[in-house]
Amino acid sequence: MASTQVNPTRMELTKLKKKLVTATKGHKLLKDKRDELMRQFMDLVRENMALRQKVEAGILSANKNFVIARAGMSEEILNTALMAPKQEVYLEGSKKNVMSVDVPVFEYKTRTADDNDIYSYGFAFTSGDLDDAVKSLADILPDMLRLAECEKACQLMAAEIEKTRRRVNALEHVIIPETRKNIKYITMKLDENERSTQIRLMKVKDMMLEEAHHYKERGY
C-alpha cells in the first residue's frame, strides 16, 4: 500500500519521478562502489595473510637465534651488547584515499643507510647467532609496517563496506519500492479523478442538451 501521506497531485508525481531517477542512479553507484571495495578488501586480506606468515616466521627465526646466542654468551655480555642501539629509525605516518576510505601509510627512514649500523656491539665477544637475530629483526621491519597498514586498512574498509551495504539495501528494498508504489498510487488517483471529471462533464453536457431541447419544444 502507498503511504496515506502522499498527496495525489501532478506536482507530487513529478517530484516522486525525479526522486526515483536519483535513487536508481545512486543505487547503481553504491553497488559499484560496494563491489570495488569488496575486490580491494579481498586483495588486502590475501596480502595481510601472506605478510603475517612472513613476519611471524621472521620473528620466530630471530627468537631462535636469540635463544642460541644467549646459550653461548653470558647474560652480562648479551645485555651490554644490546644496551645502546646504534641505528635510529624515523617513522612517518600519512593517509591515502581508497574509494572514500582514508587508509594509513607508514614510511620509515634510518639515520644511515649502512646495513652494518644495526649492530651496536663489537664482534669480538659476541656470537654469530646474535648477529643473525639482529639482522632478522631489521629485515622484517618493512614487512611489519606494511602488515600494520594492511590490518588497519582492512578494518576501515570492512566498516565502509558494511555502511555501503546498508545504504544499498535501504535503496533497493525500501526507498525505491516505496517510491514506485507512491507513483503508481498517484497515477491511479489522477486517472480516476480524470475519469470522474469526464463523466461529470458528459452529464453536464447531456443536461444542457436536454434543457436546450425542452426550450425548442416550448417555442422559446
N, C-alpha and C positions, 0 to 999 in steps of 0.2 A: 504493500500500500504506500502511496505517496504521502509525504508529510502534509498534515492538515494546515500547516502554517504557510504553505505556498499559495501565493495569490495567482489565480489563473488569468493573468493578463499577458498581452503580447510583449510588453516591456520585460516582464519577468521571464518569459520564454526566451527572448533574445539573450538576456543575461545568463540564463542557465546553459544555453547552447555555447556561449563563449567560455563558460566555466568548464564545460565538458571537453572542449577542444584543448584548453590549457591543461586540464587534469590528465588527458590522454597523452599529450606530449610529455608532461612531467613524469608520468608513469613509465614511458619508454626510456627516458633519460636516466631515471633512477634504476631501472632494471639493467641498463647497460653499465651504469656505474657499479652496481652490486656485482655483476658478473666479472667486471675487470678487477674489482677489489678482491674477489674470491680467487681469481687467477694469480694475482700478485701475492696474495696471502699464502696460497699453497706453495708457490716458489720459495717464499721466505721460510715456511715451515720445513721444507726439504733442506734448504741451506742451513737452517738452525740445527736440525738433527745431525747433519754432517759435521758442522763446526763443533757441536757439543761432544761428539765422539772423539774428534781430533784433539780438542782441549783436554778432555778427561784422560785420554791416552798420554798426552804430553805431561800432565800433572802427575799421573801415575809413574811415568818414567823418571821424572825429576825426584819424586819421593823415594823411589827405589835407590836412585843414585845417592841421595842424601843419607839414607839408611846405611848403605855400603860405606860411604865416606865417613860417617860417624863411627862405624865399627873399626875403621882403620886409623882413626885420628883421636887424639884426646879431646875431651869436651872443651877444655880451655883453649886449645889451638883453634878448634872449629868456631867457638864463639868470637874469638879475637879476629878470625879471618872474615867473619860476616858482620862485624860490629858496625863498620862505617862503609856504606855503599859508595862506590866510586862514580858510577854513572848517574845522571839525573834525567828524568822523563817529564816532559811538559805535555799535559793533556788539554785539548781544546774541544769544547762541545758546541755543536751548531744544529740546525734543523734543515730538512728539505721537505718540500711538499709533494706527497704522492697521493693523487686522487683526493685532494682536500684534507689529507691527514698529514700532520707535521710529525715526521719521524726523526729520531735523533741521528746525528752523525758525529762520530768521535775521530779526532785526528791527534796524533802524538808526534812529538819531536824529542830527540835525545840531545843532551848537551854537546856531545861529539858524535861523529859518525864512525869512529873507530870501534870495531867489534870487540877488541880486547879491553875496552874501557868498562866492560861489565864485571871484570874481576877486580875485586877490591883488596886483593891479597897477593903476596908473592907466591911463586910456585915451588919454593924450596922445601917448605914444611907441610904442604897440603897434598892431597891425593888427586889423581886424575878424575876420580868419581865425583869429587866436589865440583871440578870444572864442568863435567858433563851435566850435573844437576843445575848449575847456574845458567849454562848455555841453553838447556831445555826450557827453563822458565823464560829466558829472554826471547827464545824463538816463538813461544806460544802467545806472547803479549799481543801481537796484531790480531791473532785469531780470537783471543779473549775479548778484545774491544769490539770486533765485528760480531761476536756472539751476543754481547750486550746490546748492540744496535738491533740485531735481528729479533731478540726476545722482546725488547720494548716495542719495536715496530709491529710485531705480531699481536701484542696486547692492544695497541692503539687501533690497528686495522680490524681486529676482531670486534672491538666496540663500535667502529664505524660501520662495519658490515651489518651488525645487529640493528643499529639505528636506521640504516638504509632499508633493511628488510622490513622493518615495522612500517616505514613510510610507503613502501611498495604495496604491502598488504592492505594498508589503510585506503590507498587509492584504488586498488584492484577490487577489494571486497566491500568497501563502504561508500566512498565518495563517488566513484564513477557509477556503480549500480544505482545509488540513490538519486544521482543527478539524472540519469536516464529515465528512472521511474517518474520523477517530477516533470521531466519534459513530456513524457507520454501522457501523464495526468493533465497537464495544462493544455496540450494539444487536443485531447479528447474533450475537455471542458469548452475550449474555444470552438471546436467543431459543433458541439452540442448547442452552444449559445447561438452560433451562426444559423444552424438549422431552425432553432426556435424563432429567431428573428425573421427568417424567410417565411416560416409558417404564419407568423403574425402579419407580415406584410401581405401575404397572399389572402389572408382572411379580411384584412382591411380593404384590399383591392376588390374582393368579391362583394363586400358590404357596400362599397362605393358604387360598383356597377349595378348592384341590385337596387340601391336607392335611386340611381340615375334612371333605371328602367321604370320604377314607380312614378317618377316625375313625368316621364314621357306619357305613360298611360293616363295620368290625370290631366294632361294637356298643359302642363306648366311650361 
